[in-house]
């Protein structure tokens, strides 16, 4: 058997999964977005009605704006926090491998239901966070009834899961040659200037990668708002993923949920394309000759 035939045989399982679990649902959802489909009845073609009704739906706009605020609040702080921790963990200290593992664990556990429930208990009226605030002389915050506090609470849960971005930053920091820092220090650069003119430019490809990945993941956030705030108060934490889920599996309006999913896909794709478009102005890649 030739290597080409063996290769085809090896990728058949992946091709099967890709077609059945990706391509087929992708195309089916597009078709269903133009129908009135209640799951228990046959789909009925209604053209663009789902998309027109979406524009008239106040909950749609509220959910969309809440999602934008969540993403804008979460992604920058998560990247900054991951980079700062990665720089700290880049030092050669005793037991540093333990700390690297400990800081990565939240990324493994942070998205599950148990942690969401724990987060809800921590931020309740008499939870640990409010007790700490009271001990320092501050008033308790209404984490579940105030729209700003509730959105901040959900963002903190997402920021807490910074481990995956941190590991990527840490690997990139280790690849930066020490000679570049030594040359900068010889020229009289301070540590801050060395960070701004050596570390950051060399990290821009990794920052770009983490930015795209964290943006997509933040748009898809579901467990936190579903388990902790249930979209409240007044739909202020009713993220877009919750709206898709409720319409599809709570109200069984699968046609409308499919239309919401496609608008969601286009929004995420638009943001991703914009990041790629403007990356040429701030992302620097080193070629084999060492030039930027």
C-alpha positions in Angstrom: 0.0 0.0 0.0 1.4 3.4 -1.0 2.0 6.2 1.5 -0.7 8.3 -0.2 -3.3 5.6 0.4 -2.2 5.1 4.0 -2.4 8.8 4.6 -6.0 8.9 3.2 -7.0 6.0 5.5 -5.5 7.8 8.5 -7.4 11.0 8.0 -10.8 9.3 7.3 -11.9 9.4 10.9 -11.1 13.1 11.1 -12.8 13.8 7.7 -15.9 11.9 9.0 -16.0 13.9 12.2 -15.4 17.2 10.3 -18.2 16.5 7.8 -20.8 15.1 10.3 -20.1 17.4 13.3 -19.0 20.6 11.6 -19.9 21.0 7.9 -23.4 19.3 8.2 -24.5 21.4 11.2 -23.0 24.5 9.7 -25.0 24.2 6.4 -28.2 22.9 8.2 -28.2 25.9 10.6 -28.0 28.3 7.6 -31.0 26.6 6.0 -33.0 26.5 9.2 -32.4 30.2 9.7 -34.8 30.9 6.9 -37.5 28.7 8.4 -40.0 28.6 11.3 -38.8 25.4 13.0 -40.3 24.4 16.3 -38.5 21.0 16.4 -41.6 19.0 16.8 -43.0 20.3 13.6 -41.7 20.3 10.1 -39.7 23.4 9.1 -41.7 26.1 7.3 -39.9 28.4 4.9 -40.4 32.1 5.9 -37.6 33.8 4.1 -35.9 36.6 6.0 -38.5 36.9 8.7 -36.3 35.7 11.4 -33.6 38.3 10.6 -36.2 41.1 10.3 -37.8 40.1 13.6 -34.4 40.0 15.1 -33.8 43.7 14.3 -37.1 44.5 16.0 -36.3 42.5 19.1 -35.2 44.7 22.0 -33.8 41.7 23.9 -31.5 41.0 20.9 -30.0 44.5 21.1 -29.7 44.3 24.9 -28.0 41.0 24.7 -25.7 42.1 21.9 -24.6 45.2 23.8 -24.1 43.2 27.0 -21.8 40.8 25.0 -19.8 43.7 23.6 -19.3 45.1 27.0 -18.3 41.8 28.4 -15.7 41.2 25.7 -14.3 44.7 25.9 -14.0 44.4 29.7 -12.6 40.9 29.7 -10.1 40.5 26.8 -7.7 43.4 27.5 -7.5 42.8 31.2 -7.0 39.0 30.7 -4.2 39.5 28.3 -2.5 42.1 30.5 -2.8 39.9 33.6 -1.6 36.8 31.7 1.5 38.7 30.4 2.3 40.1 33.9 2.1 36.7 35.5 4.1 35.1 32.7 6.9 37.7 33.2 7.0 36.9 36.9 7.0 33.2 36.3 9.8 33.6 33.8 12.3 34.2 36.6 14.4 31.3 37.9 13.1 30.9 41.4 12.9 27.9 43.8 9.7 26.0 43.2 8.8 28.0 40.1 7.4 24.9 38.3 4.9 24.5 41.1 3.7 28.1 40.7 3.4 27.7 36.9 1.2 24.7 37.4 -0.9 26.4 40.1 -1.5 29.4 37.9 -2.5 27.2 35.0 -5.1 25.1 36.9 -7.8 27.8 36.7 -7.8 27.5 32.9 -8.7 23.8 33.3 -11.3 24.2 36.0 -12.6 27.7 35.4 -15.2 26.9 32.7 -17.0 24.0 34.5 -20.3 24.2 36.3 -18.8 23.5 39.8 -16.6 26.6 39.6 -19.5 28.7 38.4 -21.5 27.6 41.5 -18.5 28.3 43.7 -18.1 31.7 42.2 -21.8 32.4 42.9 -21.3 31.5 46.6 -18.2 33.7 46.9 -20.0 36.8 45.5 -23.3 36.4 47.3 -24.5 39.0 49.8 -22.7 37.3 52.7 -20.0 35.7 50.6 -16.3 36.0 51.1 -15.8 39.0 48.8 -18.3 41.1 50.6 -16.9 40.0 54.0 -13.4 41.2 52.8 -14.8 44.5 51.7 -16.6 45.0 55.1 -13.3 44.2 56.9 -11.6 47.0 55.0 -14.5 49.4 55.8 -16.3 49.2 52.5 -20.0 48.5 52.0 -21.1 45.2 50.5 -21.7 45.3 46.8 -24.9 44.0 45.2 -23.2 41.7 42.8 -26.4 40.1 41.5 -28.8 43.1 41.5 -26.5 45.8 40.0 -25.9 45.6 36.3 -22.3 46.9 36.5 -21.3 44.7 39.5 -22.8 41.6 37.9 -21.1 42.1 34.6 -17.8 42.8 36.5 -18.2 39.6 38.5 -18.6 37.5 35.3 -15.6 39.3 33.7 -13.5 38.4 36.8 -14.4 34.8 36.4 -13.2 34.9 32.8 -10.1 36.9 33.6 -9.3 34.4 36.3 -8.9 31.7 33.6 -5.8 33.3 32.2 -3.6 30.2 32.4 -3.7 29.2 28.7 -2.7 32.7 27.5 -0.1 32.9 30.3 1.6 29.6 29.2 1.8 30.9 25.6 3.3 34.2 26.8 5.8 32.3 29.0 7.0 30.2 26.1 7.5 33.3 23.9 9.4 35.1 26.7 11.8 32.2 26.9 12.5 32.5 23.2 13.7 36.1 23.5 17.5 36.1 23.3 19.1 37.6 26.4 21.7 39.3 24.2 19.0 41.8 23.1 18.4 42.9 26.7 22.1 43.2 27.3 22.5 45.4 24.2 19.6 47.6 25.4 21.1 47.9 28.9 24.5 48.8 27.5 22.9 51.6 25.5 21.5 52.9 28.7 17.9 51.6 28.5 16.1 51.1 31.7 14.1 48.0 32.4 10.9 49.7 31.4 12.4 50.9 28.1 13.8 47.4 27.5 10.3 46.0 28.1 8.7 48.5 25.7 11.3 48.4 22.9 12.5 44.8 23.1 9.9 42.6 24.9 6.7 44.0 23.5 7.8 44.2 19.8 9.0 40.6 19.9 5.8 39.5 21.6 3.4 41.1 19.1 2.8 37.9 17.1 1.9 36.1 20.4 -0.2 39.0 21.6 -2.0 38.9 18.2 -2.6 35.1 18.5 -3.8 35.4 22.1 -6.0 38.4 21.2 -7.8 36.4 18.5 -8.2 33.3 20.6 -9.4 35.2 23.7 -11.8 37.3 21.7 -13.5 34.3 20.2 -13.7 32.5 23.5 -15.1 35.6 25.3 -17.8 35.9 22.7 -18.8 32.3 23.3 -19.0 32.6 27.1 -21.9 30.6 28.5 -21.5 28.8 31.8 -20.8 31.8 33.9 -23.9 33.9 33.0 -26.1 30.9 32.8 -25.2 29.5 36.2 -24.5 32.6 38.2 -26.7 35.5 37.0 -29.1 33.7 34.6 -28.9 36.8 32.4 -30.0 39.2 35.1 -30.6 41.8 36.3 -32.9 43.1 33.5 -31.0 41.1 30.8 -27.8 43.1 31.5 -25.8 39.9 31.7 -27.9 38.1 29.1 -25.0 37.3 26.8 -25.6 36.4 23.2 -24.9 32.7 23.8 -27.6 32.6 26.4 -30.1 34.1 24.0 -29.2 31.4 21.3 -29.6 28.7 23.9 -32.9 29.9 25.3 -34.5 30.3 21.8 -33.2 26.9 20.7 -33.6 24.7 23.7 -36.0 26.5 26.0 -38.5 28.0 23.6 -37.8 25.4 20.9 -37.6 28.1 18.3 -34.8 26.5 16.4 -35.2 28.6 13.3 -34.8 31.9 15.1 -31.9 30.4 17.1 -30.2 29.4 13.9 -30.6 33.0 12.6 -29.1 34.3 15.8 -26.2 31.9 15.5 -25.4 33.1 12.0 -25.5 36.7 13.0 -23.2 35.8 15.9 -20.9 34.0 13.5 -20.7 37.0 11.2 -20.0 39.4 14.1 -17.2 37.2 15.4 -15.8 36.8 11.9 -16.0 40.6 11.3 -14.0 41.4 14.5 -11.5 38.7 13.6 -11.0 40.0 10.1 -10.5 43.6 11.5 -7.8 42.3 13.8 -6.1 40.6 11.0 -6.5 43.7 8.8 -4.9 46.1 11.3 -2.3 43.6 12.5 0.1 44.7 9.8 0.5 48.0 11.7 1.5 46.6 15.0 2.6 43.0 14.6 6.2 42.4 13.8 7.6 39.1 12.5 11.3 38.3 12.4 12.6 36.7 9.3 15.5 34.4 9.0 17.9 37.3 8.6 16.8 38.8 11.9 15.2 41.9 10.4 11.7 43.1 11.4 
